[in-house]
């Protein structure tokens, strides 16, 4: 098992660029993250206990980012903000025996461009989100993926 790709620590809560996603995500993995599934987001509360909630989540393979839209006042957003630069989160989804979890550093973005991009991605996978003037987006830079749906295709033996 190889170590996850190194990722920069999150340093901002508005704007910013994500690291580029490594090439080679398996087609089955990408399909699974495009299909309509309700996911779960896990964040750490300030007391260290887990906060797990159902969410709509999108995965951007080009940027290597999972996104969850939310209200700025939600517990999940407050958890990420309270953790600061050390915030980590994970999202997962399941469909019968198929499952996948993505985890990594998390930031909250509130700039209009990031929020509009996340809303458009959400609308493509689920439906147009309701109007919410307090909307923000939690972005998770994917440092590790695990599950029965593999991120990379298995290596093939060569003669």
N, C-alpha and C positions, 0 to 999 in steps of 0.2 A: 504494500500500500504506500503510495507516494504522499509526501506532505502537500498541503494545499498551497496554491500559488500565493506568494506574498502580496499583500495589498496595503496601500497607504492608509494610515489612520485617518478617520474623518476629522475635519477641522472646522467645518462651517455648517450653519443651519440655513443658509440662503445661497442659491446659485451653485456654481462649481461644475467641474467636469468629472466624469467617472473614468476609471481605467478601462482600457479596451478589453473585451472578452477574448480569451484564447480561442483560436479556431478549432473546429473539430467536434462540436456538440453533435451527438448522434441524432439522426432524424427522429427516432422514437421518443427521445428525450424532448426535443423541440415540439413534436406533436402533442405530447402529454401536457406540456406547459401552455399550449395554445387551446387545447380542448377546454370546454367550460366545466370547471370544477370549483367548488367552494374550498378554500384553503384555511389554514390556521396560521396565526402569527404568534410567536412566543417572544416575549420581552421579559426583562428582569425588573421587578419592582424595587424601589429604593431599599427595602429590607432584605433583598436577595431572593425572595420567593418568585416563583414563575407566574406570569400572567399569560394565559393562553386564550385566544379569542378567534372565532370564525371571521374570515375576511375574504374579499375578492383580491386576488393578487395577479400581477402580470410579471412576465420575465422577458427581459430584453437581452437576447444573446449577443448582440453587437457590442453593448456596453457592459455586459456581465452584471446587470442590476435587476433585482426584484423590487417591485413597487407596490405599495399599499396606500390607497387614499383614505383619508380620515379627517375628522374634525380636529381642529387644533386643541380643543379642550378634552379630548378623549384620554383615558388612562394609558393606552398604548403609546400615544404621542408623548404624554408627560413622562412615561418611563424612559423612553429614548433620550429625551432632553435632559432628564435628571442624571443619566449615566454619562453625559458629556462625550468627550472624545473617545472614551473607552466603550461606548455603547455597542452591543452586539445583539443580533436578533436572528430568528430563523422563521422561515415559512415552509409549509408543507401542504401536500394534498394527497388524497387517496381515492382510488377507484377500484373497488374489489380488491384483488391481490396486488394491483399496481400502486406504488407510492413513490414519492420523491420529496426530499427535504433540501432546501437551500439555506445556507447560513453565512453570516459574515458581519462586518462592521455596518452599523446603521446610522443614518442621519435623518433629520427632519428638514425638509425644504419647504419654504413658504413663498418663494418668488413666483410671480404669475406664470412664467414660462415653464418652470418645472411642474407646477400644478396642472396647467393646461395639457402638457404632454402626458402626464399620468392619467388625467381624465379621459383623454382620447384613447389611450391604450386600454383603459378599463372598459370604455364603451365598445371597443372592438371585440373584447373577449366576453363581456357580460351584457351590458346595456348602458344607455346614457345615464350617468349618475344624476341624482337629484341635485338641484341647485343648493350650494352650501358656501356662503361667503367666508366661512371660517376654515375652508378646506386647506389641508396641507398634504404632503406626500412623505411617507417613510420610504427611504431608499436603502436597500441592503446591497452592498457590493459583495457579490457571491465569491466567497473564499473556499467554500466546500459544498459539494453536492453529494447526497447519498440516497440510496433507495433501490427498489427493484427495477426501476426505470433508470438505466445507466446514462450518465452524462456523455461519456465517450464510448464509441463502439469498441467491442473487444478486439484485441490484436489478433490478426490472422497469421497462422503459421505459413512460412514460405519454405518451399523445398530447397 
